[in-house]
Amino acid sequence: MAPLFVDPGLLRRRAILERPVETSDGAGGARVSWVEVAELSIHVEPVTVAARERFEAREMRITHRVTCRRRDEVQRGARFRFGERRLAILAVSDPDETGRYLVCRCEEAA
């Protein structure tokens, strides 16, 4: 299989990679806060927009494909933050298994 060609010039949007940290709330539950892990360059492509009715309210689900250079910290459950936008990482893959780039399937958080 030929290696995936990723134009490094496409990785021009700067984003903060964040990971969740749970702290006890003292009542048996946990509070989730987000900690900055790294700043990296990414390329964001919209993939789908879907609307649905839920409890008499209309919800939008927006998914994106995010490409970045490989980093061990880029994992399912983390998120990318840029500006006011948050993209939750749902899945991570190495498209050509060379260890150079990662492609993340993400969902935009409201």
C-alpha positions in Angstrom: 0.0 0.0 0.0 1.3 3.4 -0.9 1.7 5.9 1.9 -1.0 8.4 2.4 0.0 11.8 1.0 -0.7 14.6 3.5 0.3 18.0 2.5 1.9 19.5 5.6 0.8 23.0 4.4 -2.8 22.0 5.2 -2.0 21.8 8.9 -2.2 25.5 9.4 -5.0 25.9 12.0 -3.6 26.1 15.6 -5.5 24.2 18.2 -5.1 23.2 21.9 -5.3 19.6 22.7 -7.1 19.0 26.0 -7.7 15.9 28.1 -10.4 15.4 30.8 -9.5 15.3 34.4 -12.1 14.0 37.0 -12.1 15.2 40.5 -14.4 13.9 43.3 -17.3 16.2 44.1 -17.6 14.7 47.6 -21.0 13.2 47.0 -19.9 10.0 45.2 -19.8 11.7 41.8 -17.1 13.4 39.8 -16.6 16.8 38.2 -14.8 16.9 34.9 -12.5 19.7 34.0 -10.3 20.0 30.9 -6.5 20.4 31.1 -4.4 21.8 28.3 -1.9 19.1 27.0 -0.3 20.7 23.9 -0.7 23.2 21.1 -0.6 21.7 17.6 -1.4 22.3 14.0 -4.4 20.6 12.5 -6.5 20.4 9.4 -10.3 20.3 9.9 -12.8 19.0 7.3 -16.5 18.9 7.9 -18.0 15.4 7.3 -21.7 15.3 8.3 -24.4 17.5 9.7 -27.5 15.7 11.0 -30.6 17.0 12.7 -32.9 15.0 14.9 -35.7 15.5 17.3 -35.1 14.5 20.9 -37.5 15.3 23.8 -39.3 17.8 21.6 -36.1 19.7 20.9 -34.1 19.8 17.7 -30.5 18.7 18.1 -27.7 19.0 15.6 -24.8 16.5 15.3 -21.8 17.9 13.4 -18.9 15.6 12.7 -15.4 16.5 11.4 -12.3 14.7 10.2 -9.2 16.3 11.9 -5.7 15.5 10.6 -2.6 16.2 12.7 1.0 15.0 13.2 1.2 12.0 15.4 1.3 12.6 19.1 0.8 10.0 21.8 -1.5 12.4 23.7 -4.1 12.4 20.8 -6.5 9.8 22.1 -10.2 9.0 22.1 -11.8 11.0 24.9 -9.6 14.1 24.4 -10.7 17.2 22.5 -9.3 19.9 20.2 -10.1 23.5 21.2 -9.7 26.5 18.8 -11.5 29.7 19.3 -14.9 29.0 20.8 -15.1 25.6 19.1 -14.6 22.2 20.8 -14.2 19.0 18.8 -14.5 15.8 20.9 -12.3 13.0 19.6 -14.4 9.9 19.0 -11.8 7.7 17.2 -8.2 8.0 16.1 -6.4 6.1 13.3 -3.1 6.0 11.6 -4.3 6.0 8.0 -1.2 4.5 6.4 0.5 3.0 9.5 3.7 4.9 9.0 3.4 6.8 12.4 3.6 10.2 10.7 0.0 11.5 10.9 -3.2 10.8 12.7 -6.8 11.1 11.4 -9.4 11.8 14.1 -13.1 11.4 13.8 -14.6 14.2 15.9 -17.9 15.6 17.0 -18.5 19.3 17.6 -19.6 20.0 21.2 -22.3 22.5 21.7 
